[in-house]
Amino acid sequence: MARDDGPRKIVEDLVSRVPPLDEQERRDQADILAWVRSGAPLFRTLPPMTPPQHLAVYFALFDEANRALMLVDHVKAGCWLLPGGHVDDGEDPRDTVVREAREELGIDVGFHERFGHRPFFLSVTQTRGQHSHTDVTFWFVLRGDRAQAMTPDPGEFRGTAWFGLDEPVDWAAAHFDPHMARFVDKLSAALVTSASAR
């Protein structure tokens, strides 16, 4: 158990520092904290679903000048998602973000100054399709640029696209991650709050 104390404390601290958007995120946050504090395994040790609930990250490449997010058309999930991946055993989720950005998109990334090095949003999701399991996902916001060159992994993604926060996008769960609409609402509200505070 001692070996796990460091990573578990990091995860607990990251979860605790997220201000919830709504009652669902408040419940998810409480459930995640109870899970972390229970001593249950947190990290995926055997793909695709051992243990059946484990940590994952999403990272939102956010081009603030154009108010746009980059999403990927994910092969296995069959819908548009933020890029990301599973947290390796004992790994700091922030390091997972950096690793996955290099592996999946061939880019080096920086955390967005406005949102810092902590998750901006939390979700608990039953995955789709074969080998369904529960992803406890930390959503981070990174600096993005629509002009930035990327080399998306064709084994992971059918393609990539930028979606504007001000465009009339229907974030329906049939085509996007089921929490995408709530994430966009939270991001949009944070930008308004930040702008009015200046």
C-alpha positions in Angstrom: 0.0 0.0 0.0 2.8 2.4 0.8 4.0 2.5 -2.9 0.5 3.8 -3.9 0.3 6.5 -1.3 2.1 9.2 -3.4 0.1 8.7 -6.6 -3.2 8.3 -4.7 -2.6 11.6 -2.8 -1.8 13.4 -6.1 -5.1 12.1 -7.6 -7.1 13.0 -4.5 -5.6 16.5 -4.5 -6.4 17.1 -8.2 -10.0 15.9 -7.8 -10.5 18.1 -4.7 -9.5 21.2 -6.5 -12.1 21.1 -9.2 -15.0 23.5 -8.7 -18.1 21.6 -9.9 -20.2 23.0 -12.7 -23.5 21.4 -11.6 -25.1 18.8 -9.4 -23.9 16.0 -11.7 -20.3 17.0 -11.5 -20.7 17.5 -7.7 -21.9 13.9 -7.4 -19.2 12.6 -9.7 -16.6 14.5 -7.7 -17.9 13.0 -4.4 -18.0 9.5 -6.0 -14.5 9.8 -7.3 -13.1 11.0 -3.9 -14.8 8.1 -2.2 -13.3 5.7 -4.7 -9.8 7.1 -4.3 -10.0 7.1 -0.5 -11.3 3.5 -0.5 -8.0 2.1 -1.5 -9.4 0.6 -4.7 -7.0 0.3 -7.6 -6.9 3.5 -9.6 -4.9 2.7 -12.7 -5.5 0.4 -15.6 -3.0 -2.5 -15.3 -4.2 -4.7 -18.2 -5.9 -3.4 -21.3 -8.7 -2.9 -22.0 -10.7 -3.2 -18.8 -8.6 -4.3 -15.8 -9.6 -3.1 -13.3 -13.1 -2.3 -14.6 -12.9 1.3 -13.3 -9.8 3.3 -13.8 -8.3 6.7 -14.5 -8.1 8.5 -17.8 -7.4 12.0 -19.1 -8.8 14.2 -21.8 -7.0 17.3 -23.0 -8.8 20.2 -24.7 -6.5 22.0 -27.1 -8.1 25.4 -26.9 -7.3 28.1 -29.4 -8.5 31.1 -27.4 -8.0 33.7 -30.2 -10.5 31.7 -32.3 -12.5 30.3 -29.4 -12.2 26.8 -30.8 -11.5 23.3 -29.5 -9.8 20.5 -31.4 -11.6 17.1 -31.3 -10.7 13.8 -32.7 -13.0 11.3 -34.5 -12.1 8.3 -32.4 -12.0 4.9 -34.1 -12.9 2.7 -31.2 -15.4 5.0 -29.5 -17.1 5.8 -32.8 -17.7 9.4 -31.9 -15.9 12.8 -31.6 -13.9 13.2 -28.4 -11.1 15.2 -26.9 -7.8 13.4 -27.3 -6.5 11.6 -24.3 -5.8 8.2 -22.8 -5.5 6.0 -19.8 -3.3 6.9 -16.9 -0.4 4.4 -16.5 0.1 2.7 -13.1 1.4 5.3 -10.6 1.6 8.1 -13.3 0.7 11.7 -12.4 -2.3 12.5 -14.7 -0.6 15.7 -15.8 2.3 13.6 -17.1 -0.3 11.4 -18.9 -1.5 14.5 -20.8 2.0 15.4 -22.0 2.7 11.7 -23.0 -0.5 11.2 -24.8 -0.2 14.4 -26.8 3.2 13.2 -28.1 2.0 9.7 -28.8 -1.4 10.5 -30.4 -0.8 13.9 -32.1 3.0 14.2 -32.3 3.0 17.6 -30.4 4.5 19.1 -27.3 1.8 20.9 -25.2 1.5 23.5 -22.6 -1.2 23.9 -20.0 -3.4 26.9 -20.6 -2.4 29.7 -18.2 -6.0 30.6 -17.4 -6.9 27.1 -16.2 -3.6 25.9 -14.7 -2.1 22.4 -14.2 -5.3 21.0 -12.7 -8.3 19.3 -14.2 -11.0 21.7 -15.3 -13.8 19.1 -15.4 -14.5 15.6 -14.1 -16.6 12.8 -15.5 -17.4 9.2 -14.8 -18.5 7.3 -17.9 -19.4 3.8 -18.9 -17.6 3.3 -22.2 -19.3 2.1 -25.4 -18.9 -1.1 -27.3 -17.1 -4.3 -26.6 -15.0 -4.4 -23.4 -17.1 -1.7 -21.8 -15.7 -0.4 -18.5 -15.8 2.8 -16.4 -13.5 5.7 -17.2 -12.9 8.2 -14.4 -11.7 11.1 -16.6 -9.9 14.3 -15.8 -10.4 17.0 -18.5 -7.5 19.4 -18.8 -7.4 22.6 -20.9 -4.2 23.3 -22.9 -3.0 26.0 -25.2 -3.9 25.3 -28.8 -3.5 26.9 -32.2 -5.5 26.0 -35.3 -2.3 26.6 -37.4 -0.2 24.1 -35.4 1.0 21.1 -37.3 0.0 17.7 -35.9 0.5 14.1 -36.9 -2.6 12.3 -35.6 -2.2 8.5 -35.1 -4.3 6.9 -37.8 -4.8 3.8 -35.7 -6.6 5.9 -33.1 -8.4 8.6 -35.1 -10.3 8.8 -38.4 -9.6 12.6 -38.4 -9.4 15.8 -36.4 -11.4 19.0 -36.5 -11.7 22.3 -34.8 -15.1 23.2 -33.3 -15.9 26.8 -32.4 -17.5 27.6 -29.1 -19.7 30.2 -30.9 -20.8 27.9 -33.7 -24.2 26.2 -33.5 -22.9 22.7 -32.7 -25.3 20.1 -31.5 -23.2 18.3 -28.9 -25.5 15.3 -28.9 -24.1 12.1 -27.2 -24.8 10.1 -30.3 -21.9 11.9 -32.0 -19.8 13.3 -29.1 -18.6 12.3 -25.7 -21.8 12.3 -23.5 -20.4 15.0 -21.3 -19.1 17.3 -24.1 -22.1 19.7 -23.9 -21.6 20.2 -20.2 -17.8 20.7 -20.6 -18.4 23.3 -23.3 -20.9 25.1 -21.1 -18.4 25.2 -18.2 -15.6 26.4 -20.4 -17.8 29.1 -22.0 -19.0 30.3 -18.5 -15.4 30.4 -17.2 -14.3 32.5 -20.2 -17.2 35.0 -19.5 -16.3 35.1 -15.8 -12.6 35.7 -16.6 -13.3 38.4 -19.1 -15.6 40.3 -16.7 -13.0 40.1 -13.9 -10.4 42.0 -16.1 
